[in-house]
């Protein structure tokens, strides 16, 4: 094996067409040679959310161009790539298939190893792109489609400690944004609205805050926001609702993370690293709240850089690099997986009738 492996990563699980090339140097630090992300905001804006068929079509139109751009910006030649890593799931199957099959085609043409990557594992390992992070660590994965606490024991070894029983926190952000009139994708803008509002104006519910361990629930909070949004009329009230929502999310994540710390230490006595990853990890107020909690509980808080919190291909390449070093390759007939849990032994906790 080369001392400085070069990995091409490809990501098309939802509405970001992304390609990246990373390289591990002799000191084991990882260098991102290129990281290209093409957004589809304009494609989906008029619909207020992602339309799978349109997203897949956009991926098909852009994937070749985006990958060529990543290779060009990296300064390496395509023949120098040691392996191709592509997102296999979870995600929208019509979107996944575009990048996944494109990655297979490149690997086959170059006669290089192909690595199928779990998108969630990409988020889990994303801090390794800019810091030396050793196992085990506690992970809070918060994104548009996922909210869960996981004990990250090793590459490919995860134990879920808690999850959302209904909606993801990122989905709650997006829905709230839409209800107060922020254009898609509005979730990230809630924090800006909140700065101008009164966080104590509206008393919003915190579902299962005192039960269910470190499991989460956001459906009831979304419903409360919907009810209030029908009554508000002024811009100031919108700012107040955003601020109240932001504060409620902060309080939920603070309380549930504190419980997760205790659960994590039951299985890892000396574990004290807390990684927060996924799109919602870019929220500065949430970062601050969780950083303060870590100081209180003697944990070390670790966040990916803001530009690596959302969907990107560098994190997919990172998983590819880790698997490449262990020679964990996949055959070209490996299927895409629209559903793919990191802890496949964990009980499914969604839908009516969930008991906690």
BELVENUR-V725607 format. One line per field, one symbol per residue. burial: I if it has 24 or more other C-alpha atoms within 12 Angstrom, else O. A space follows every 10 residues. Layout:
burial: ???
This chain:
burial: OOOOIIIIII IIIIIIIIII IIIIOOOOOI IIIIIIIIII IOIIOOOOII OIOIIIIIII OIIIOIIIII IOOIOIOIOI IIIIIIIIII IIIIIIIIII IIIIIIIOOO OIIIIIIIII IIIIIIIIII OOIOIIIIII IIIIIIIIII IIIOIIOIII IIIIIIIIII IIIIIIIIII IIIIIIIIII IOIIOOIOIO OIOIIIIIIO OOIIIIIIIO IIOIIIOIIO OOOOOOIIII IIIIIIIIII IIIIIIIIII IIIIIOOOOO IIIIIIIIII IIIIIIIOII IOIIOOOOII IIIIIIIIII IIIIIIIIII IIIIIOOOII OIOOIIIIOI IIIOOOOOIO OOOOOO
